[in-house]
Amino acid sequence: MSDGKKREGFSSGLAVFFATLGSAVGLGNIWKFPYLTGVNGGGAFLLVYFICIALVGIPVMTGEFIIGRRGRGNAVGSFRNVTGNPATPWRFVGVLGVLSAYLIMFFYTDVAGWVYFYFFKAATGQLAGITKEQVGPLFKAVVGAGATSLRGAMSPVLWQWIVLALVGSAISLGVRSGIERITKTLMPLLFVLIILCDIRALTLPGAKDGIRFLFNVDFSKLTPSVILAALGLAFFKLSLGMSTMITYGSYFTDDNRLINTAVRVAASDTLVSLLAGLAIFPTVFSFGMEPSAGPGLLFMTIPLVFSQIPLGNLLLAAFFLLTCFAATTAMLSIMEVPIAFMVEELKLKRPLAALLNCIIIGSIGATATLSADGSSYLGGIHILGRTFFDLYDHLSSNIMMPIGGLLTAVFVGYVLKSGIVEEQLSNGGTLNNRGLIAAYRFVLRYITPALLLLVFLSTAGVIRL
């Protein structure tokens, strides 16, 4: 620590696990992962994804844990503390993480607002008996499509601000009273709710077709571009490259086994995604819906399908509630990056930092919300050929996060003293895992950077496979 003061941290290994899992689990688990698995070869895609998790996801996550726990600071301060050099240029990796977190929150809070809206509609019974003719216009209204005036486009912005108010209030309570308490409550509830949805979905007629769609092994679909998609998904799915795991790592207990935590988080995150697929696709196939509907599946097809089964509205409310949980825990981790930076670098009180971040994200993020659809109020404005919504997504996901992950791998693999890495991974020599540490360093130094460079060059459009 730079100032010698005692920092707040997580209270136990279980708290560490739930918090980091909450960071990894997000809206992508509920739809993107199972959909990509289904259309890209099912079990074959899963096999490639697991390999990518082992070679990229877990090494980078562990590297961020090392920087955070050793540095005991925010994204910028941890690099200064680890190197012992206040002016180290590596601190700009942390700055990049803070900027990435902002860009992600600009559009992520918008999508979370849609989820909160649908949960409210389901919980109040307003989606009961919804018809095919109604789902489309409802979704268009949620995203502000066709709005011709700012006043008419404010509904999705208000939901975005409601999300920010809830997340900001929770995170202002601190690490233990806010992040830890909420993630330890919400993550077990998420598993319970998703299993309830699975049980009902798997008992529907024709559910086996949905299972086959998700798990069918088809190696013929494993083209170079599909393999690259699995590699990119393994990286982005675990909230890497934007300093969330560095920030959370700074709150870890000294006895936490860093590699073990990374493995458990990656495995549990994948399990949540597969359970989501088992809730979605058997239901979709049972009612003859189109499984390749993209975001429309979550916001249009699912309400329509659930409305046609016994206790459907109750299950629909549970489904969107678990989606709210996933979105909320992910946003807590992302927002903690700039908040920790403001508290420790700018010396702001946490409640003030939370309020200031809500104002920044709500103000600039409104441009993403107002441009989510091409016919939205700001949908006609393009920068570098993209709407505000797409621009924030592209800059963070396709450029800044891969660079951040690549630089983290290089820093831990080549710049950070090997003694520090061994000390952190062996918990000061109390763990007999020298062979595991040697294997980790080999993968991080030679394999992970090469694969991350491939991801970055592909997503940046430099190479095409």
HUBEL-V191450 format. One record per helix or strand of 2 or more residues. SS is the DSSP state (2 for helix, 1 for strand). FROM is the first residue (numbers start at 0). TO is the last residue. If there is no record, write none. Layout:
SS&FROM&TO + SS&FROM&TO
This chain:
2&12&23 + 2&26&29 + 2&31&38 + 2&42&70 + 2&74&82 + 2&90&122 + 2&131&142 + 2&150&170 + 2&174&201 + 2&206&214 + 2&218&220 + 2&223&235 + 2&243&248 + 2&257&285 + 2&294&305 + 2&311&344 + 2&349&368 + 2&387&414 + 2&417&424 + 2&433&458
